[in-house]
């Protein structure tokens, strides 16, 4: 099921350009406060990465890059795990599946806090 979800996310990001997304914020936090949350700009970042606009993707949200890689990884993981049977066990043994998401979320919150305090945010389009 996760493979289908991640494949759909990536397919949509290839089908839609960041400039084609509505200019109204999807984010409830931003709609209420006018300030960006840590995840603001991720949708546009994914679309920009899929279309090779890496500088724009960084401007929208730099965390689009590691999340894009993780999304692609989760899409192909079942097939890669079949080829290298020990991969799943190795991931469990290193506990990377636990500490990597926690570290990524913590870093996003720190980034989001700094962005709030400095008045920065993703470009509107």
C-alpha positions as a Python dict, from the first residue, in 0.01 Angstrom:
ca = {
    (1, 'X'): (0, 0, 0),
    (2, 'X'): (283, 241, 86),
    (3, 'X'): (435, 174, -256),
    (4, 'X'): (112, 285, -424),
    (5, 'X'): (84, 599, -213),
    (6, 'X'): (443, 704, -275),
    (7, 'X'): (415, 624, -648),
    (8, 'X'): (102, 840, -665),
    (9, 'X'): (275, 1130, -487),
    (10, 'X'): (568, 1118, -726),
    (11, 'X'): (345, 1076, -1033),
    (12, 'X'): (144, 1385, -937),
    (13, 'X'): (463, 1583, -880),
    (14, 'X'): (573, 1495, -1235),
    (15, 'X'): (231, 1577, -1381),
    (16, 'X'): (192, 1918, -1216),
    (17, 'X'): (435, 2209, -1222),
    (18, 'X'): (479, 2416, -907),
    (19, 'X'): (356, 2722, -1098),
    (20, 'X'): (29, 2540, -1175),
    (21, 'X'): (-63, 2494, -808),
    (22, 'X'): (-323, 2731, -663),
    (23, 'X'): (-182, 3040, -498),
    (24, 'X'): (-404, 2997, -190),
    (25, 'X'): (-225, 2813, 92),
    (26, 'X'): (-319, 2453, 166),
    (27, 'X'): (-176, 2499, 513),
    (28, 'X'): (-428, 2572, 787),
    (29, 'X'): (-159, 2727, 1003),
    (30, 'X'): (-62, 2972, 729),
    (31, 'X'): (-425, 3045, 643),
    (32, 'X'): (-494, 3140, 1006),
    (33, 'X'): (-168, 3311, 1106),
    (34, 'X'): (-27, 3430, 773),
    (35, 'X'): (302, 3268, 877),
    (36, 'X'): (455, 2955, 720),
    (37, 'X'): (466, 2626, 909),
    (38, 'X'): (775, 2400, 883),
    (39, 'X'): (612, 2208, 598),
    (40, 'X'): (501, 2508, 392),
    (41, 'X'): (639, 2485, 40),
    (42, 'X'): (688, 2106, 38),
    (43, 'X'): (427, 2042, -232),
    (44, 'X'): (582, 2304, -459),
    (45, 'X'): (930, 2173, -372),
    (46, 'X'): (834, 1818, -479),
    (47, 'X'): (690, 1946, -808),
    (48, 'X'): (999, 2158, -874),
    (49, 'X'): (1233, 1863, -804),
    (50, 'X'): (1037, 1642, -1043),
    (51, 'X'): (1075, 1906, -1314),
    (52, 'X'): (1446, 1961, -1252),
    (53, 'X'): (1403, 2307, -1098),
    (54, 'X'): (1633, 2234, -805),
    (55, 'X'): (1706, 2595, -709),
    (56, 'X'): (1335, 2671, -695),
    (57, 'X'): (1275, 2352, -497),
    (58, 'X'): (1531, 2469, -240),
    (59, 'X'): (1364, 2811, -222),
    (60, 'X'): (1023, 2654, -161),
    (61, 'X'): (1146, 2426, 118),
    (62, 'X'): (1492, 2263, 145),
    (63, 'X'): (1340, 1964, 324),
    (64, 'X'): (1175, 1869, -4),
    (65, 'X'): (1501, 1699, -105),
    (66, 'X'): (1537, 1443, 177),
    (67, 'X'): (1162, 1380, 178),
    (68, 'X'): (1165, 1328, -199),
    (69, 'X'): (1447, 1073, -163),
    (70, 'X'): (1260, 896, 117),
    (71, 'X'): (942, 890, -91),
    (72, 'X'): (1129, 735, -385),
    (73, 'X'): (1299, 488, -149),
    (74, 'X'): (966, 374, -1),
    (75, 'X'): (830, 331, -352),
    (76, 'X'): (1107, 90, -460),
    (77, 'X'): (1184, -69, -121),
    (78, 'X'): (968, -382, -170),
    (79, 'X'): (1151, -469, -493),
    (80, 'X'): (1495, -381, -362),
    (81, 'X'): (1428, -583, -46),
    (82, 'X'): (1343, -887, -262),
    (83, 'X'): (1675, -853, -445),
    (84, 'X'): (1877, -804, -128),
    (85, 'X'): (1695, -1005, 134),
    (86, 'X'): (1908, -876, 419),
    (87, 'X'): (1829, -509, 352),
    (88, 'X'): (1516, -503, 568),
    (89, 'X'): (1695, -679, 853),
    (90, 'X'): (1991, -442, 820),
    (91, 'X'): (1761, -141, 840),
    (92, 'X'): (1598, -286, 1152),
    (93, 'X'): (1935, -364, 1309),
    (94, 'X'): (2072, -10, 1262),
    (95, 'X'): (1740, 143, 1378),
    (96, 'X'): (1771, 397, 1094),
    (97, 'X'): (1396, 364, 1040),
    (98, 'X'): (1352, 511, 1389),
    (99, 'X'): (1618, 780, 1421),
    (100, 'X'): (1614, 915, 1063),
    (101, 'X'): (1247, 1028, 1066),
    (102, 'X'): (1281, 1167, 1419),
    (103, 'X'): (1593, 1361, 1319),
    (104, 'X'): (1428, 1487, 1001),
    (105, 'X'): (1116, 1606, 1184),
    (106, 'X'): (1325, 1775, 1455),
    (107, 'X'): (1535, 1951, 1191),
    (108, 'X'): (1219, 2064, 1009),
    (109, 'X'): (1079, 2213, 1330),
    (110, 'X'): (1405, 2397, 1399),
    (111, 'X'): (1405, 2526, 1041),
    (112, 'X'): (1039, 2625, 1071),
    (113, 'X'): (1104, 2811, 1397),
    (114, 'X'): (1395, 3002, 1246),
    (115, 'X'): (1184, 3081, 938),
    (116, 'X'): (905, 3214, 1161),
    (117, 'X'): (1142, 3425, 1369),
    (118, 'X'): (1320, 3573, 1067),
    (119, 'X'): (1002, 3635, 867),
    (120, 'X'): (1118, 3410, 583),
    (121, 'X'): (902, 3169, 393),
    (122, 'X'): (861, 2997, 62),
    (123, 'X'): (796, 3208, -247),
    (124, 'X'): (427, 3238, -331),
    (125, 'X'): (475, 3070, -670),
}
